[in-house]
Amino acid sequence: MMFKKLILSVAMFSLFLQGCALTYPPLPEPEVMINKVDLRTDWRKGVNGGFGESSERFTLVPHGDFLYFTTNKGVVYKLRKSSGSRIASFESDLDVSAGVALNGDTVYLGTYNAELVSISLSEQKVLWKKVLTSEILSEPTYASNKLAVQTADGWLSLLSANTGDTLWRIKEDLPALTVRGTSSPLIQDGKVIAGFSNGKIKAFSLLNGSEQWSYEVRKPTGRYEIERLSDVDGRLVVENGIVYATAYNGTVTAVNLANGRLLWQRSIPSALSVSIKADVLISVDLESNVVALNALNGAELWTNDSLKGRDLGSPAFLGEYVAVIDRAGYVHLLNSKNGNVEARKVADLNLPPGSRMVSDGQQLFILTRNEQVTALTY
């Protein structure tokens, strides 16, 4: 029965997962505009591999002066953020399915073959490899010398970062139909917080895996299974003791980290992560409307519908602006106070649809399917 559920999820993926570029016609060119902001390319670096099946999984990790990431060809990179110069890389034959978690110069990544792998860039070797129960469709999370990871069959596991030994694991039942993917768990304040395909977010004791609290972000409703999709697949965000989660076909929800009590909830269906700076939360819904909310109470600050239908990826703050990238490779900068688009730029003239974009606040970093990493700034 579980096998049938996973097969069904795979079959429906190309139809229902937001941002799947392979099934959509080309986007029209956006309106010509005079940029109010000098959005420019810092550098562009060719690498061995791109982001593979889904760009949202291949997260890039800015840390200090460096940028860490892996590609779908199993190559791990450490680049200098200021120039894109390669500091270190490691080639493997792994069938990589999701991006990295970082611990110094050690990176952890997942594969389609259900492997969680630890790689030392300084020692240039695989430290350990752990076979889990199913393919890994989101990056693991590192904290306190432990790794939390979810697999596609509903298991959440906590492992030793030193050895890969399993410390504890729990199973959450999957609904009949799910969006292909999983949320990336978080480790915070002695808890492991995870979102599941049944629309629930749960917190577990870091020590022993006992359930601390559970909140149903969205209850599955509707006559048909498609209408009942409620996956919590966007990356969870924790800020100031609040857990923020998005549910497909459902809501943006804020709950108290300590006890799981609801603080506020808004009807904004999304499969993407939110981005938060100060008290401003940015969400992109399934139609690519960009919505700004007060992160403390959920009150709407503004909505921009001018990019509707452009299949936007997860938003990111760049300085005082909000950046979003569309399926055609255009990066749009929105004024964070009123939502107006004040600049746009094609990130790469040969950019394939659906790139992954992250920000360290000063630069935007983009990994493309055509094996390029680009850094933008203003």
DRENTI-346263 format. One line per field, with one value per residue: chain; y, x, z of N, C-alpha, C in turn; residue in three letters. Coordinates in steps of 0.1 Angstrom, whole numbers. Each point is the difference from the previous one (the first is absolute). Layout:
// residues N
chaine = c(A:...)
n.v = c(Y:...)
n.u = c(X:...)
n.w = c(Z:...)
ca.v = c(Y:...)
ca.u = c(X:...)
ca.w = c(Z:...)
c.v = c(Y:...)
c.u = c(X:...)
c.w = c(Z:...)
residu = c(ALA:...)
// end
This chain:
// residues 378
chaine = c(A:A:A:A:A:A:A:A:A:A:A:A:A:A:A:A:A:A:A:A:A:A:A:A:A:A:A:A:A:A:A:A:A:A:A:A:A:A:A:A:A:A:A:A:A:A:A:A:A:A:A:A:A:A:A:A:A:A:A:A:A:A:A:A:A:A:A:A:A:A:A:A:A:A:A:A:A:A:A:A:A:A:A:A:A:A:A:A:A:A:A:A:A:A:A:A:A:A:A:A:A:A:A:A:A:A:A:A:A:A:A:A:A:A:A:A:A:A:A:A:A:A:A:A:A:A:A:A:A:A:A:A:A:A:A:A:A:A:A:A:A:A:A:A:A:A:A:A:A:A:A:A:A:A:A:A:A:A:A:A:A:A:A:A:A:A:A:A:A:A:A:A:A:A:A:A:A:A:A:A:A:A:A:A:A:A:A:A:A:A:A:A:A:A:A:A:A:A:A:A:A:A:A:A:A:A:A:A:A:A:A:A:A:A:A:A:A:A:A:A:A:A:A:A:A:A:A:A:A:A:A:A:A:A:A:A:A:A:A:A:A:A:A:A:A:A:A:A:A:A:A:A:A:A:A:A:A:A:A:A:A:A:A:A:A:A:A:A:A:A:A:A:A:A:A:A:A:A:A:A:A:A:A:A:A:A:A:A:A:A:A:A:A:A:A:A:A:A:A:A:A:A:A:A:A:A:A:A:A:A:A:A:A:A:A:A:A:A:A:A:A:A:A:A:A:A:A:A:A:A:A:A:A:A:A:A:A:A:A:A:A:A:A:A:A:A:A:A:A:A:A:A:A:A:A:A:A:A:A:A:A:A:A:A:A:A:A:A:A:A:A:A:A:A:A:A:A:A)
n.v = c(-12:-1:-11:-4:4:-5:-11:1:2:-10:-7:5:-3:-5:-5:-4:-3:10:7:-10:4:-13:3:12:8:6:7:9:9:3:9:8:1:12:-7:0:-12:2:-9:-6:-6:-7:-12:-8:-11:-6:-10:-11:4:-3:4:-6:-9:5:13:-1:-12:6:1:13:-2:13:0:10:-3:-11:-7:-8:-11:-7:-8:-2:4:4:12:1:12:6:11:10:6:6:-11:-10:4:-11:-2:-8:-12:-8:-9:-3:-13:8:-6:12:1:4:12:9:-7:10:-6:13:-8:-5:-6:1:-11:0:-13:-2:-5:10:6:1:10:-3:12:-2:13:1:-11:6:-3:-11:7:0:-11:5:-13:9:4:12:5:9:7:2:11:-6:0:9:-6:6:-1:5:-9:9:-10:4:-11:-4:-10:12:-5:4:2:-3:5:-7:13:-6:-8:7:-4:-7:12:5:-5:8:-6:8:-3:-5:11:-2:13:2:13:-3:-4:5:4:10:-9:5:4:2:6:-9:5:-10:9:-6:2:-4:-10:-3:11:-8:9:-6:0:-5:-7:9:-1:-2:10:2:-1:13:2:2:6:-1:3:-11:-1:-12:8:-2:-1:7:-10:5:1:-13:3:-4:-5:-2:5:13:5:-6:11:2:9:4:-13:3:-11:2:-3:-6:-1:-10:9:6:1:12:-6:6:-8:-1:3:7:3:5:10:0:7:-4:2:-1:2:-5:-7:-8:-3:13:3:5:13:2:13:1:9:-1:-6:-7:-2:-11:3:-9:12:0:1:12:-6:12:-6:5:-3:10:5:-1:13:2:1:-9:1:-7:3:9:-9:2:-14:7:-8:8:1:-6:9:11:4:11:3:12:-9:-3:-11:-2:-13:3:-7:13:0:7:8:1:13:-3:12:-3:13:-1:-8:13:-5:1:-13:-3:-13:-3:-10:-6:5:-10:7:-12:-4:6:10:-4:8:4:6:8:7:-4:-13:-1:-12:-3:-12:-2:-4:11:-4:10:7:8:11:4:13:9)
n.u = c(8:10:4:-13:1:12:-5:-11:8:8:-11:-4:13:1:-12:4:13:-2:2:-8:11:1:-11:6:-9:8:6:-9:6:6:-8:3:11:1:11:-6:4:13:-9:11:7:2:-5:5:-3:7:-9:3:-11:-13:-13:0:-7:5:-1:-12:3:6:-2:3:11:-3:13:0:12:-7:-2:-8:2:-10:3:-9:12:-4:2:9:-5:12:-8:8:-8:11:6:-5:12:4:-4:-11:1:-10:5:-12:-4:-3:-12:5:-8:8:-1:9:4:4:12:5:10:-9:-4:-13:-3:-11:-4:-3:12:-7:10:4:7:11:3:13:-2:4:-6:-9:-10:-6:-6:-13:-7:-12:-4:-10:-13:3:-3:10:-11:8:7:10:-2:10:2:8:7:-12:-6:-9:-7:-7:-7:-1:3:3:12:1:13:5:11:10:4:5:-11:-10:3:-10:-4:-9:-12:-9:-12:-3:-13:1:-6:-12:-1:13:4:7:5:9:-5:9:3:-3:11:-9:7:9:-5:-6:-1:-11:-1:-12:-1:-3:8:8:3:12:1:13:2:10:-2:-13:-4:-3:-12:4:-3:-12:1:-13:10:-3:-13:3:-5:-12:-6:9:8:-1:-13:3:8:8:9:8:2:-5:13:0:-5:10:-8:8:3:-1:-8:5:-13:2:-13:2:-5:8:10:2:8:-3:9:-3:13:-3:-13:3:-3:-12:8:1:-9:5:-11:13:-6:10:9:1:12:-2:1:9:-3:6:-11:7:-11:8:-12:2:-12:-9:-6:10:-10:6:1:-1:4:-7:13:-4:-8:7:0:-9:12:1:-6:9:-9:10:4:-13:1:9:-7:-2:13:6:-6:8:4:1:7:-5:4:-11:7:-5:1:-3:-9:-1:3:-11:9:-10:3:-6:-5:7:-1:0:10:3:-1:12:2:5:5:4:-1:-4:7:7:-6:0:-12:-5:9:9:-5:11:-1:11:-9:12:0:-5:-2:3:-6:4:-9:4:1:-8:9:-10:8:-11:1:-1)
n.w = c(0:8:-7:1:12:1:-7:7:11:-5:-2:12:2:-12:5:12:-3:8:-11:-3:-5:1:6:1:-7:-10:9:0:-8:12:5:-11:8:5:2:11:-1:2:-4:4:-10:11:-2:-9:5:-10:2:6:-7:1:0:-11:7:11:-5:5:-5:-11:13:-2:6:1:3:8:-5:3:-11:6:-8:-4:-10:-10:-4:13:-6:10:2:1:-2:-5:10:3:-4:7:4:-6:12:-1:-4:-1:-9:-2:2:10:1:0:11:9:4:4:11:9:2:0:-3:9:-11:1:-8:-8:-2:-13:4:7:-6:13:-6:7:-5:2:-2:12:3:-8:9:-3:10:-4:-2:2:-2:-4:2:-5:-12:-1:2:11:1:5:13:2:12:10:-11:-4:-6:-4:-4:-10:-1:-13:8:5:-1:13:-3:12:-5:4:0:11:2:0:13:-1:5:-9:-2:-7:0:-10:2:-12:-5:-6:0:-4:3:-11:12:8:11:1:9:12:5:10:9:-3:-12:-6:-9:-3:-13:-1:-8:13:-3:7:10:3:13:0:11:0:13:-1:-7:13:-4:-3:-13:-4:-12:-3:-8:-6:3:-5:-10:-4:-12:-6:-2:-12:3:4:-11:10:-9:10:-12:1:0:12:6:8:5:9:0:-13:-3:-12:-5:-12:-4:-9:-9:8:9:5:8:11:6:12:0:11:-5:-12:9:-6:-7:-12:-9:-12:-8:-1:-10:4:-9:3:3:12:-1:10:1:12:-2:-12:-3:-9:-7:-7:-5:-1:0:9:8:2:12:5:11:10:3:7:-9:-11:4:-10:-6:-10:-12:-7:-9:-2:8:1:3:7:8:9:4:10:7:-1:11:-7:10:-5:-9:-6:-1:-12:-3:-13:-6:-5:13:1:5:9:2:12:1:11:-3:-13:-3:-3:-13:5:-2:-12:-1:-12:8:-11:-10:5:9:3:-2:10:-1:7:9:5:12:0:-6:-6:-2:-12:3:-13:2:-12:-8:-6:13:5:7:3:3:5:-2:9)
ca.v = c(12:12:1:6:14:7:0:10:13:3:2:12:11:10:8:8:6:14:2:-10:7:-9:-2:12:7:11:12:12:9:10:14:8:10:7:-4:10:-6:-5:-14:-4:-13:1:-10:-12:-11:-13:-11:-13:-4:10:-3:-13:-1:12:10:3:-9:2:13:5:5:10:0:8:5:-11:-6:-14:-6:-12:0:-13:-9:-6:8:9:12:12:11:13:8:13:-2:-12:-9:-13:-3:-14:-8:-15:-7:-14:-6:0:5:10:4:12:8:-3:6:3:0:3:-4:-12:1:-11:1:-11:-5:-8:-14:0:1:12:-1:10:2:10:7:2:-13:-5:-14:-3:-5:-11:-1:-7:-3:2:-9:5:11:12:10:13:0:-3:11:-3:9:-8:-13:-10:2:-4:-2:-7:-8:1:-9:5:-1:11:-6:8:-8:6:6:-6:-14:-4:-9:4:2:-4:3:-1:-1:7:-6:8:-1:-8:8:10:7:-7:8:1:12:-2:2:9:-3:13:0:-14:-7:-2:5:-5:1:-13:0:0:13:2:2:-7:2:-11:2:-3:-10:-14:-1:1:11:11:6:-2:9:-3:13:0:-12:-4:2:-1:-13:-8:0:12:11:-2:2:10:-2:11:-3:11:0:6:11:3:13:6:-9:-3:-8:4:-12:1:-12:0:2:3:11:4:-2:3:-7:2:-11:-7:-8:-3:7:9:15:5:-9:7:-9:2:-14:1:-11:6:6:14:7:9:10:9:-5:-2:-14:0:-12:-1:-10:-10:8:9:13:2:6:4:0:2:-13:-1:-1:-5:10:2:13:3:-12:3:-10:3:-12:-12:-9:-1:-12:6:-8:6:14:2:14:5:13:4:-4:-14:-6:-12:-4:-7:-12:4:4:14:4:12:6:7:8:-7:8:1:-11:4:-5:11:-4:-14:-3:-14:-5:-7:0:-14:-6:-9:3:-6:0:1:13:3:13:2:13:9:-6:-11:-11:-8:-13:-3:-14:0:-1:13:7:14:9:14:9:14)
ca.u = c(-8:9:6:-9:-1:12:-1:-10:6:9:-8:-7:10:1:-12:-4:10:3:14:6:2:1:-13:-6:5:9:-6:2:9:-7:-1:12:0:12:3:3:11:10:1:11:7:13:8:-6:9:-4:2:-3:-13:-10:-9:-7:-14:-7:9:-2:7:14:3:14:2:10:5:12:4:-1:-12:1:-11:3:-7:-6:10:7:12:-2:9:2:4:1:-11:3:5:-4:12:-2:9:1:-11:1:-8:-5:-9:-13:-12:-4:-14:-2:11:9:1:14:7:14:2:-7:-14:-9:-9:-8:-1:-11:2:-3:13:5:14:9:12:9:7:14:7:-3:-5:-13:2:-9:-12:-11:-12:-12:-11:-5:8:1:-5:3:12:0:3:10:1:4:7:-10:-6:-14:-2:-12:0:-12:-10:-6:8:9:11:11:12:13:8:13:1:-12:-8:-14:-3:-14:-7:-14:-7:-13:-7:-2:-13:0:6:8:9:13:9:-2:6:12:-2:8:4:0:-4:-2:-11:1:-13:-1:-13:-3:-9:-14:-4:3:13:1:13:4:11:13:6:-5:-10:-14:-8:-2:-13:-4:-10:-4:1:-12:-7:-3:-14:-4:-6:11:13:7:-5:3:15:3:14:9:12:9:8:-4:8:-1:5:-5:-8:-12:1:-8:-1:-10:-6:-4:-15:-5:1:13:-4:11:-3:10:10:1:-11:-8:-13:-2:1:-8:-1:-5:-3:9:5:14:10:13:4:-1:12:-4:10:-6:-13:-6:0:-4:-4:-4:-11:0:-2:12:-3:10:-8:8:-8:6:4:-4:-15:-6:-7:6:6:-2:0:4:-5:5:8:-9:2:14:6:11:6:-1:5:12:3:13:1:-13:-9:-4:3:-6:5:-10:4:8:13:1:0:-8:2:-12:1:-5:-10:-13:-1:2:12:9:11:0:11:1:12:9:-6:-3:-5:-12:-10:-1:12:0:5:1:6:6:-4:8:1:-8:8:-10:5:-8:0:11:13:6:-3:1:-2:-6:-1:-3)
ca.w = c(0:1:-13:-9:4:-5:-15:-3:2:-11:-12:0:3:-11:-1:11:9:-4:-4:-9:-12:-12:-5:-3:-12:3:5:-8:6:8:-5:1:10:4:14:11:7:-8:3:-9:3:7:-7:-4:0:-5:9:-5:4:3:11:-2:-1:7:5:14:8:0:7:2:14:3:13:1:-13:-10:-5:-1:-7:-8:-12:-2:-4:11:3:11:-2:10:-7:7:-4:-6:-13:-6:-1:7:11:1:-6:2:-9:4:-9:6:-7:10:-2:8:3:11:13:1:13:-3:-14:-3:-5:1:-11:-2:-14:-4:4:14:8:6:-2:6:-8:5:-10:4:-1:-13:0:7:14:2:-8:7:-8:7:-4:-13:-6:8:-9:5:7:15:9:10:12:12:-4:-4:-13:-2:-14:-4:-12:-8:5:12:12:5:7:5:-1:5:-11:-1:-5:-8:7:3:14:1:-12:1:-13:-2:-11:-12:-6:-12:-11:5:-9:2:7:15:7:7:14:7:14:7:14:6:-7:-15:-5:-14:-7:-6:-12:4:5:14:5:13:7:7:9:-6:8:-1:-10:5:-6:9:-4:-14:-5:-14:-7:-9:0:-13:-3:-14:-4:-8:7:-4:8:14:3:11:4:5:-7:1:11:12:5:14:4:12:7:-8:-11:-11:-9:-11:-4:-13:-1:14:9:7:14:10:13:11:0:13:3:-12:-1:-12:2:-11:-12:-12:-11:-11:-4:-6:2:1:13:2:4:11:5:10:3:-13:-6:-14:-5:-14:-1:-11:-13:0:7:11:11:12:12:13:5:14:1:-13:-7:-13:-2:-14:-9:-14:-9:-13:-4:0:-11:-4:6:9:10:13:1:8:2:-5:6:3:-10:-1:-13:-5:-13:-7:-7:-11:5:3:14:2:13:4:11:11:7:-7:-9:-14:-6:-3:-9:-4:-7:-4:8:-9:-13:-4:12:-1:10:13:8:15:4:15:3:13:3:-8:-14:-4:-6:-8:-7:-11:-6:-10:6:3:12:-3:11:-3:11:-5)
c.v = c(13:2:7:15:8:1:10:14:4:3:14:12:11:9:10:7:14:1:-11:5:-9:-1:12:6:11:12:12:9:10:14:6:11:6:-3:12:-5:-7:-15:-5:-13:3:-10:-12:-11:-13:-11:-13:-5:12:-5:-12:2:12:9:3:-9:2:13:3:5:10:-1:7:6:-9:-4:-15:-5:-13:1:-14:-10:-5:8:10:12:9:11:12:8:12:-1:-12:-10:-13:-2:-15:-7:-14:-7:-14:-5:-1:5:10:5:13:7:-3:7:1:0:2:-3:-14:3:-13:1:-13:-5:-7:-14:-1:1:14:-1:12:1:11:6:2:-13:-7:-15:-1:-5:-11:1:-8:-2:1:-8:4:11:12:12:14:-1:-4:13:-4:10:-10:-13:-11:4:-5:-1:-7:-7:0:-9:4:-2:12:-7:10:-9:7:5:-6:-13:-4:-9:6:2:-3:3:-3:-1:7:-6:10:0:-8:7:11:7:-6:10:-1:13:-4:2:11:-5:13:-2:-14:-8:-2:3:-5:2:-13:1:0:13:3:5:-5:4:-12:3:-4:-12:-14:-1:0:12:10:7:-3:10:-3:13:1:-14:-3:1:-2:-14:-9:1:12:12:-1:1:10:-1:13:-3:12:-1:7:11:3:14:5:-9:-4:-9:4:-12:4:-13:1:0:5:13:4:0:4:-6:3:-12:-8:-10:-4:7:10:15:7:-9:8:-10:4:-13:2:-13:5:5:14:6:11:9:10:-6:-2:-14:1:-14:1:-11:-8:7:10:15:1:8:3:0:5:-13:-3:-3:-5:10:3:14:4:-13:5:-11:2:-12:-13:-8:-2:-11:4:-11:6:14:0:15:3:14:4:-4:-15:-5:-12:-3:-8:-11:3:5:15:1:13:5:8:9:-6:8:1:-11:3:-6:11:-3:-15:-2:-15:-5:-6:-1:-14:-7:-9:4:-6:0:2:13:1:13:-1:14:11:-4:-11:-11:-10:-11:-3:-14:-1:2:13:4:15:7:14:9:14:10)
c.u = c(9:7:-10:-2:11:0:-10:5:9:-8:-6:9:0:-12:-2:10:3:15:6:1:-2:-14:-7:5:9:-8:2:10:-7:1:14:-1:13:3:3:12:10:3:10:6:14:10:-8:10:-6:3:-4:-13:-9:-8:-9:-15:-8:10:-1:8:15:5:15:1:11:4:14:4:-2:-14:1:-13:4:-8:-6:10:9:13:-4:10:0:6:2:-11:3:4:-5:11:-2:11:2:-11:3:-9:-4:-9:-14:-11:-7:-14:-3:13:6:-4:15:4:14:2:-5:-14:-7:-10:-8:0:-13:0:-1:13:1:15:7:13:9:7:15:7:-3:-4:-14:3:-8:-12:-10:-12:-12:-11:-5:8:-2:-3:1:13:-1:3:11:-1:4:6:-10:-6:-15:-3:-14:1:-14:-11:-6:9:8:10:10:12:12:7:14:1:-12:-9:-14:-2:-14:-7:-15:-6:-13:-6:-2:-14:1:8:8:8:14:10:-3:6:13:-2:9:4:2:-5:-3:-11:4:-14:-1:-15:-2:-11:-15:-4:4:14:1:14:2:12:13:6:-5:-11:-14:-7:-3:-13:-3:-11:-3:-2:-13:-6:-4:-15:-2:-4:11:13:9:-3:5:15:2:14:6:14:10:8:-6:10:-3:6:-6:-10:-13:4:-9:0:-10:-5:-5:-16:-6:4:15:-4:12:-5:12:9:0:-11:-9:-13:0:1:-8:0:-6:-2:8:6:13:7:14:3:-4:14:-4:12:-7:-14:-8:2:-5:-3:-4:-10:1:-1:11:-4:10:-8:9:-10:9:3:-5:-15:-6:-8:7:6:-1:0:4:-5:5:9:-8:2:15:8:12:5:-2:7:12:2:15:1:-14:-11:-4:3:-8:5:-11:5:8:14:1:-1:-7:3:-12:3:-7:-11:-13:-2:2:13:9:12:-2:12:0:13:10:-7:-5:-7:-12:-10:2:12:-2:7:1:8:7:-3:7:1:-11:8:-10:8:-9:1:11:14:8:-4:2:-3:-4:1:-5:7)
c.w = c(0:-14:-10:3:-6:-15:-4:1:-11:-13:-1:1:-11:-2:11:9:-6:-4:-9:-14:-12:-6:-5:-13:4:6:-10:6:9:-6:2:11:2:15:9:8:-10:3:-10:4:6:-7:-5:-1:-5:10:-7:5:3:12:-2:0:5:6:15:10:1:5:0:14:1:14:1:-14:-11:-3:-2:-7:-7:-13:-2:-6:11:4:11:-2:12:-9:9:-4:-8:-15:-8:-2:8:11:1:-8:2:-9:5:-11:6:-8:9:-3:8:4:14:13:3:15:-2:-15:-3:-5:1:-11:-1:-14:-2:4:15:9:5:1:7:-8:6:-12:3:-1:-14:0:6:14:4:-9:7:-9:8:-6:-14:-5:9:-9:6:8:15:7:10:12:11:-3:-4:-14:0:-15:-2:-13:-6:6:13:13:2:9:6:1:6:-12:-1:-6:-9:7:3:15:3:-13:2:-14:0:-13:-12:-5:-14:-12:7:-11:2:6:15:5:6:15:6:14:7:15:5:-7:-14:-5:-15:-5:-8:-11:4:6:14:1:14:6:8:9:-8:7:-3:-11:4:-5:10:-3:-14:-4:-14:-8:-10:0:-15:-2:-15:-4:-7:7:-4:9:14:3:10:5:6:-6:0:12:12:3:15:2:13:8:-7:-11:-11:-10:-11:-4:-14:0:14:5:2:15:9:13:10:0:13:2:-12:-1:-12:4:-11:-12:-11:-11:-12:-4:-6:2:2:14:1:3:10:3:9:2:-13:-5:-14:-4:-15:-1:-13:-14:-2:3:11:11:12:12:12:6:14:1:-12:-8:-14:-1:-14:-8:-14:-9:-14:-6:0:-13:-5:7:9:9:14:1:9:2:-5:5:5:-10:1:-14:-3:-14:-7:-9:-13:3:3:16:1:14:3:12:12:8:-7:-11:-15:-5:-5:-8:-4:-9:-4:7:-9:-14:-5:12:-2:11:14:9:15:3:15:1:14:5:-8:-14:-2:-7:-7:-6:-11:-5:-10:6:2:14:-2:13:-4:12:-6:8)
residu = c(MET:MET:PHE:LYS:LYS:LEU:ILE:LEU:SER:VAL:ALA:MET:PHE:SER:LEU:PHE:LEU:GLN:GLY:CYS:ALA:LEU:THR:TYR:PRO:PRO:LEU:PRO:GLU:PRO:GLU:VAL:MET:ILE:ASN:LYS:VAL:ASP:LEU:ARG:THR:ASP:TRP:ARG:LYS:GLY:VAL:ASN:GLY:GLY:PHE:GLY:GLU:SER:SER:GLU:ARG:PHE:THR:LEU:VAL:PRO:HIS:GLY:ASP:PHE:LEU:TYR:PHE:THR:THR:ASN:LYS:GLY:VAL:VAL:TYR:LYS:LEU:ARG:LYS:SER:SER:GLY:SER:ARG:ILE:ALA:SER:PHE:GLU:SER:ASP:LEU:ASP:VAL:SER:ALA:GLY:VAL:ALA:LEU:ASN:GLY:ASP:THR:VAL:TYR:LEU:GLY:THR:TYR:ASN:ALA:GLU:LEU:VAL:SER:ILE:SER:LEU:SER:GLU:GLN:LYS:VAL:LEU:TRP:LYS:LYS:VAL:LEU:THR:SER:GLU:ILE:LEU:SER:GLU:PRO:THR:TYR:ALA:SER:ASN:LYS:LEU:ALA:VAL:GLN:THR:ALA:ASP:GLY:TRP:LEU:SER:LEU:LEU:SER:ALA:ASN:THR:GLY:ASP:THR:LEU:TRP:ARG:ILE:LYS:GLU:ASP:LEU:PRO:ALA:LEU:THR:VAL:ARG:GLY:THR:SER:SER:PRO:LEU:ILE:GLN:ASP:GLY:LYS:VAL:ILE:ALA:GLY:PHE:SER:ASN:GLY:LYS:ILE:LYS:ALA:PHE:SER:LEU:LEU:ASN:GLY:SER:GLU:GLN:TRP:SER:TYR:GLU:VAL:ARG:LYS:PRO:THR:GLY:ARG:TYR:GLU:ILE:GLU:ARG:LEU:SER:ASP:VAL:ASP:GLY:ARG:LEU:VAL:VAL:GLU:ASN:GLY:ILE:VAL:TYR:ALA:THR:ALA:TYR:ASN:GLY:THR:VAL:THR:ALA:VAL:ASN:LEU:ALA:ASN:GLY:ARG:LEU:LEU:TRP:GLN:ARG:SER:ILE:PRO:SER:ALA:LEU:SER:VAL:SER:ILE:LYS:ALA:ASP:VAL:LEU:ILE:SER:VAL:ASP:LEU:GLU:SER:ASN:VAL:VAL:ALA:LEU:ASN:ALA:LEU:ASN:GLY:ALA:GLU:LEU:TRP:THR:ASN:ASP:SER:LEU:LYS:GLY:ARG:ASP:LEU:GLY:SER:PRO:ALA:PHE:LEU:GLY:GLU:TYR:VAL:ALA:VAL:ILE:ASP:ARG:ALA:GLY:TYR:VAL:HIS:LEU:LEU:ASN:SER:LYS:ASN:GLY:ASN:VAL:GLU:ALA:ARG:LYS:VAL:ALA:ASP:LEU:ASN:LEU:PRO:PRO:GLY:SER:ARG:MET:VAL:SER:ASP:GLY:GLN:GLN:LEU:PHE:ILE:LEU:THR:ARG:ASN:GLU:GLN:VAL:THR:ALA:LEU:THR:TYR)
// end
